[in-house]
């Protein structure tokens, strides 16, 4: 086991990793920007190193500064969390070059799966169902037209190096294709430095269901059930639940086995998530693989009792998983609501500011993953997440009931939040009945706006 790990991240995920390090008896090193000098993760880590000014390019994306901090503090490994450098193959390679263990997959796997179009080709070759569309990035407008015609409109134009809902355009008819490709390419270039795009069939009202896998370096692979992430606004996840209300045991097994097949095909190890779209006939199609821990990992932990972050660290240290697929059981139901400093009535505009008063809910089955405290200032430089609120119950109805009361008790003063909006969603009959899909929230917001 490592003696010391540097956490190349901030906020609640940095705090989560520091706590996992404590449980493993490993010393932790936090890095922080000048804007985060009073952050919780910098205060509770065993050591903390300032790596630059507020701009992410000068701090949390500054690979050389982070590597130097690891070298100076004697950290043997780096945990990247999610976002920032977590899926950056160059950073993983730089860690290896400096004899620092990257707590995640190999840089080769990140490269293979980071290009969404190439990943889709890899999955198709492995026999994993994929959405009809182009084989890799489209090379020209004529190529794009031919692919779209064969797949059938509507189609999606998607950035090959994309993520987080960026670089995606829906095309309803042939005459829209050229303009939407240009727009997607421009956004892809701006956000990812790569203008390549691919095309796939747009599935009507699918569910977004992802499978959590973890593998060690000894050839052991397991999947830990699924998470339903269909409650999305503009391709951004709002709340998630585990297990999915539309998945039965047989479908779970088939999706889980396909996910493991996908990971094996790439020689993948450590934690990863294979994201699928599931249509109304319960056909599932590979969408992408995230080569990192996910924001919504706590609901899998609550239902399986499996600590994913500690497992990541153990796998990176060369240990075996120590569990087999038959050991994994789903216990009850869990829901996660992302509590953000934003105003839903003003198109979810971020609301930076100082938290003047804070009361967080508790009780059996309630978990809070957060890095804020009373007096903490949410800056405009980073994402606006305040906390992740997780409710775990013996069944879905109980989890929903617990989440309702937890949201009702959650008090944050000093900044605007989406707490009331989350409570509104939890109470919707579509959610209660599990009858929501990827497009539900966008449709609901249009209706809500026009009232």
C-alpha positions in Angstrom: 0.0 0.0 0.0 1.1 3.6 -0.7 2.4 5.7 2.1 1.2 9.0 0.6 -1.2 10.0 -2.1 -1.7 13.4 -3.7 -5.3 14.3 -4.7 -5.3 16.3 -8.0 -8.7 17.8 -7.5 -10.9 19.9 -5.2 -14.3 20.1 -3.5 -16.3 17.2 -2.3 -14.5 14.5 -4.4 -11.1 15.6 -2.9 -12.7 15.3 0.6 -14.1 11.9 -0.3 -10.7 10.6 -1.4 -8.9 12.1 1.7 -11.3 10.2 3.9 -10.7 7.0 2.0 -6.9 7.5 2.5 -7.5 7.9 6.2 -9.3 4.6 6.4 -6.4 2.9 4.6 -3.8 4.5 6.8 -2.4 6.5 3.9 -1.2 10.1 4.3 -2.9 12.6 1.9 -1.6 15.7 0.1 -4.1 18.3 -1.2 -3.4 20.7 -3.9 -5.3 24.0 -4.1 -5.5 27.3 -6.0 -5.3 30.6 -4.3 -9.1 30.9 -4.6 -9.4 27.6 -2.6 -7.0 28.5 0.2 -9.9 28.2 2.8 -11.3 25.1 1.2 -12.2 22.0 3.3 -10.0 19.6 1.3 -6.9 21.9 1.9 -7.7 22.0 5.6 -8.3 18.4 6.4 -5.5 16.8 4.3 -2.2 15.8 6.0 -0.4 18.3 3.7 -1.5 21.0 1.3 0.3 22.6 -1.5 -0.8 25.8 -3.5 -0.3 25.1 -7.2 -1.4 28.4 -8.7 -4.0 31.2 -9.2 -7.8 30.6 -9.6 -7.9 29.9 -13.4 -8.0 26.1 -13.9 -5.4 26.2 -16.6 -3.0 27.7 -14.1 -3.8 25.4 -11.2 -6.0 22.2 -11.4 -5.1 21.7 -15.1 -1.4 22.6 -14.6 0.2 19.2 -15.0 3.7 20.2 -14.3 2.8 22.0 -11.1 0.8 19.0 -9.8 3.6 16.5 -10.7 6.1 18.8 -9.0 3.9 19.0 -5.9 3.9 15.2 -5.8 7.6 14.9 -6.2 8.3 17.6 -3.5 6.0 15.9 -0.9 7.1 12.4 -1.7 3.7 11.2 -2.9 3.9 7.8 -4.5 0.5 8.1 -6.3 -2.0 10.6 -7.6 -5.7 10.3 -7.5 -7.3 12.6 -10.1 -10.9 12.3 -8.9 -13.3 13.3 -11.7 -13.1 16.2 -14.2 -9.9 18.2 -14.6 -7.1 15.7 -15.5 -9.0 12.5 -14.6 -9.3 11.4 -18.3 -6.2 13.0 -19.6 -3.9 10.4 -21.1 -1.0 12.8 -21.3 -1.2 13.4 -17.5 -1.4 9.6 -16.8 1.7 9.2 -19.0 3.5 12.0 -17.2 2.8 10.3 -13.9 4.4 7.1 -15.2 7.4 9.0 -16.5 8.0 10.4 -13.0 7.5 7.0 -11.3 4.2 8.1 -9.8 1.3 5.8 -9.9 -1.8 7.2 -11.6 -4.9 5.9 -9.7 -6.9 5.0 -12.7 -6.5 3.0 -15.9 -3.4 3.1 -18.1 -2.8 6.0 -20.4 -3.3 3.6 -23.3 -6.8 2.7 -22.2 -7.6 6.4 -21.7 -6.4 7.2 -25.2 -8.4 4.3 -26.7 -11.6 5.3 -24.9 -11.2 9.1 -24.9 -11.9 9.3 -28.6 -15.7 8.5 -28.5 -15.8 7.6 -32.2 -12.8 5.2 -31.9 -14.3 3.7 -28.7 -17.5 2.9 -30.5 -15.5 1.1 -33.2 -13.7 -0.9 -30.5 -17.0 -1.9 -28.8 -18.6 -3.0 -32.1 -15.6 -5.2 -32.8 -16.0 -6.8 -29.4 -19.6 -7.6 -30.1 -21.1 -4.9 -27.8 -24.3 -3.4 -29.2 -23.6 0.1 -30.5 -26.0 2.8 -31.8 -26.2 2.8 -35.7 -24.0 5.6 -37.2 -20.5 6.4 -38.5 -17.6 4.1 -38.0 -15.3 6.6 -36.4 -15.2 10.3 -37.1 -16.8 11.5 -40.4 -14.2 12.7 -42.9 -16.3 15.0 -45.0 -19.7 16.5 -45.4 -20.6 14.0 -48.1 -19.5 11.2 -45.8 -21.7 12.7 -43.0 -24.7 12.9 -45.4 -24.3 9.3 -46.4 -24.1 8.1 -42.8 -27.1 10.2 -41.7 -29.2 8.9 -44.6 -28.4 5.3 -43.8 -29.0 5.7 -40.0 -32.2 7.7 -40.6 -33.1 11.1 -39.2 -33.1 12.4 -36.6 -29.4 12.0 -35.9 -26.9 13.4 -33.4 -23.6 15.0 -34.4 -21.2 14.4 -31.5 -17.7 15.5 -30.7 -15.2 12.6 -30.8 -13.3 13.9 -27.8 -16.5 15.1 -26.1 -18.0 14.9 -22.7 -20.3 16.7 -20.3 -22.8 17.3 -23.0 -20.5 19.5 -25.1 -20.2 19.3 -28.9 -23.6 17.6 -29.4 -26.1 18.7 -32.0 -29.4 17.1 -33.0 -30.3 17.1 -36.7 -33.9 16.6 -37.7 -33.5 16.9 -41.5 -30.9 16.8 -44.2 -30.9 20.5 -44.8 -29.8 21.1 -41.2 -26.8 18.8 -41.3 -24.1 21.2 -42.6 -24.9 24.0 -40.1 -25.1 21.6 -37.2 -21.8 19.9 -38.0 -20.1 23.3 -38.2 -21.5 24.3 -34.9 -20.5 21.0 -33.2 -17.0 21.2 -34.7 -16.5 24.7 -33.4 -17.7 23.8 -29.9 -15.6 20.7 -29.9 -12.5 22.7 -31.0 -13.1 25.3 -28.3 -13.6 22.8 -25.4 -11.5 19.8 -26.3 -9.0 21.1 -28.9 -10.3 18.5 -31.3 -12.8 19.4 -34.0 -13.6 15.8 -35.2 -17.2 14.6 -34.9 -19.1 11.5 -35.5 -22.7 10.7 -36.3 -25.2 8.3 -34.7 -28.9 7.6 -34.8 -30.9 9.6 -32.3 -32.9 7.2 -30.2 -36.4 8.5 -29.3 -37.0 8.7 -25.5 -34.3 6.3 -24.3 -33.1 5.8 -20.8 -29.5 6.6 -19.9 -28.3 3.6 -17.9 -24.7 3.1 -16.9 -22.9 0.0 -15.5 -20.2 0.4 -12.9 -17.2 -1.9 -13.3 -14.0 -2.3 -11.6 -11.0 -4.5 -12.5 -7.6 -5.2 -11.0 -4.3 -5.8 -12.8 -4.6 -9.6 -12.2 -7.4 -10.1 -14.7 -10.4 -10.0 -12.3 -13.4 -8.0 -13.5 -16.8 -7.4 -11.8 -19.8 -5.2 -12.4 -21.7 -3.5 -9.6 -25.2 -3.1 -11.0 -26.5 -0.1 -12.8 -27.4 3.6 -12.3 -30.2 5.3 -14.1 -29.1 8.8 -15.1 -32.0 9.7 -17.4 -33.0 12.8 -15.4 -30.9 15.2 -17.4 -31.2 18.9 -18.4 -29.3 19.7 -21.6 -27.3 16.5 -21.3 -26.2 17.4 -17.8 -27.2 14.9 -15.1 -29.5 16.3 -12.3 -30.3 13.2 -10.2 -29.5 9.5 -10.4 -30.8 6.3 -8.9 -29.6 2.8 -8.4 -30.9 0.3 -9.5 -32.8 1.6 -12.6 -36.6 1.3 -12.4 -36.7 -0.1 -15.9 -34.0 -2.8 -15.5 -34.8 -6.4 -14.5 -32.4 -9.1 -13.4 -32.0 -10.6 -16.9 -31.3 -7.2 -18.5 -28.9 -6.3 -15.7 -26.9 -9.5 -16.3 -26.7 -8.9 -20.1 -25.7 -5.3 -19.7 -23.2 -6.1 -17.0 -21.6 -8.9 -19.0 -21.4 -6.5 -22.0 -19.7 -3.9 -19.9 -17.1 -6.4 -18.7 -16.5 -7.5 -22.2 -16.0 -3.9 -23.2 -13.5 -3.4 -20.4 -11.6 -6.6 -21.2 -11.4 -5.6 -24.9 -9.5 -2.5 -23.8 -7.2 -4.2 -21.3 -8.9 -1.9 -18.8 -8.2 -1.9 -15.0 -9.4 0.2 -12.1 -12.9 1.8 -11.8 -14.8 2.7 -15.0 -18.3 3.3 -16.2 -19.9 2.0 -19.4 -22.8 4.2 -20.4 -25.7 2.7 -22.4 -28.9 4.0 -24.0 -31.8 1.7 -23.5 -34.8 2.0 -25.8 -38.5 1.2 -25.2 -38.0 -2.4 -26.3 -35.2 -2.8 -23.7 -32.5 -2.9 -26.4 -29.3 -1.4 -25.1 -26.5 0.4 -27.0 -23.0 1.4 -26.0 -22.7 5.2 -25.8 -19.3 5.8 -24.1 -17.0 4.8 -21.3 -15.9 7.1 -18.6 -12.4 6.1 -17.4 -12.7 7.6 -13.9 -14.8 7.6 -10.8 -18.2 9.1 -11.4 -20.0 11.9 -9.6 -22.8 9.5 -8.9 -20.7 6.7 -7.5 -22.1 6.9 -3.9 -25.5 5.4 -4.9 -23.6 2.3 -6.1 -21.7 2.2 -2.9 -24.9 2.4 -0.8 -26.6 -0.4 -2.6 -23.7 -2.8 -2.9 -21.8 -1.9 0.3 -18.6 -1.8 -1.9 -16.3 1.2 -1.3 -15.2 2.2 -4.9 -12.6 4.8 -3.9 -10.8 2.5 -1.5 -10.9 -0.2 -4.2 -9.4 2.2 -6.7 -6.5 2.8 -4.4 -6.0 -0.9 -3.6 -6.1 -1.8 -7.3 -3.6 0.9 -8.1 -1.3 -0.5 -5.4 -1.3 -3.9 -7.1 -3.8 -5.7 -4.9 -6.5 -8.1 -6.1 -10.2 -7.1 -5.9 -10.8 -9.9 -3.4 -14.4 -10.3 -4.5 -16.0 -12.2 -7.3 -19.2 -11.4 -9.3 -21.3 -13.9 -7.3 -20.4 -11.9 -4.2 -22.1 -8.8 -5.4 -25.7 -8.2 -4.2 -27.9 -5.2 -4.6 -29.4 -4.2 -1.3 -32.4 -1.8 -1.5 -32.5 1.4 -3.5 -30.5 4.7 -3.5 -31.1 8.1 -5.0 -28.6 11.0 -5.4 -29.6 14.6 -5.9 -26.9 17.1 -6.9 -27.4 20.2 -4.8 -26.0 23.2 -6.7 -25.6 26.9 -6.0 -27.8 28.0 -8.9 -31.2 29.6 -9.6 -33.6 27.3 -11.5 -35.9 30.3 -12.1 -33.2 32.1 -14.0 -32.2 29.3 -16.3 -30.1 27.7 -13.6 -27.7 30.7 -13.4 -24.8 30.0 -11.0 -25.1 31.7 -7.6 -21.6 32.3 -6.1 -21.4 33.8 -2.7 -20.9 33.1 1.0 -22.9 30.5 2.8 -24.3 32.4 5.8 -26.3 29.5 7.3 -26.2 25.8 6.7 -28.2 22.9 8.0 -27.8 19.4 6.4 -30.2 16.5 6.9 -29.3 13.3 8.6 -30.7 10.1 10.0 -30.7 6.4 8.9 -30.0 6.0 5.2 -29.0 9.7 4.5 -25.5 10.5 3.3 -24.0 13.9 2.5 -20.9 14.2 0.3 -19.8 17.8 0.5 -17.0 20.2 1.0 -18.9 23.3 2.2 -19.4 24.7 5.6 -21.0 27.8 7.2 -18.9 30.8 6.2 -17.5 29.0 3.1 -17.5 31.1 -0.1 -18.5 29.5 -3.4 -16.4 31.2 -6.0 -17.3 31.8 -9.6 -14.2 30.0 -10.9 -15.4 26.4 -10.6 -18.6 24.3 -10.7 -21.4 25.3 -8.4 -21.9 22.0 -6.6 -22.7 22.4 -2.9 -23.1 18.8 -2.0 -24.5 15.4 -3.1 -27.4 14.2 -1.1 -27.9 10.5 -1.1 -30.9 8.6 0.3 -30.9 4.8 0.7 -33.9 2.8 1.5 -35.1 -0.9 1.7 -36.9 -0.3 -1.6 -37.5 2.5 -4.1 -40.6 3.9 -2.4 -38.7 4.2 0.9 -35.7 5.9 -0.8 -38.1 8.4 -2.4 -39.7 9.1 0.9 -36.4 9.6 2.6 -35.2 11.9 -0.1 -38.3 14.1 0.2 -37.8 14.6 3.9 -34.1 15.2 3.5 -34.6 17.8 0.8 -37.3 19.5 3.0 -34.8 19.7 5.9 -31.8 20.9 3.8 -31.2 24.6 4.5 -28.7 26.8 2.8 -28.7 30.6 3.2 -26.6 33.1 1.4 -26.7 31.7 -2.1 -29.5 30.5 -4.3 -29.9 26.7 -4.6 -31.8 24.0 -6.6 -33.0 22.3 -3.5 -36.7 23.2 -4.0 -36.4 22.3 -7.7 -35.0 18.8 -6.7 -37.9 18.4 -4.3 -40.3 19.3 -7.1 -38.8 16.6 -9.4 -38.9 13.9 -6.7 -42.6 14.6 -6.2 -43.5 14.4 -9.9 -45.7 11.4 -10.8 -43.4 10.6 -13.7 -40.5 10.1 -11.3 -42.5 8.2 -8.7 -43.7 5.8 -11.4 -40.2 5.5 -13.0 -41.8 6.7 -16.3 -39.2 9.3 -17.3 -36.6 9.2 -20.0 -33.6 11.3 -21.3 -35.9 13.9 -22.8 -38.3 14.2 -19.8 -36.7 17.1 -18.0 -36.2 19.2 -21.1 -39.9 18.7 -22.0 -40.9 19.4 -18.4 -38.8 22.6 -18.3 -40.6 23.9 -21.4 -44.0 23.3 -19.9 -42.9 24.8 -16.6 -41.5 27.9 -18.3 -44.7 28.5 -20.2 -47.0 28.3 -17.2 
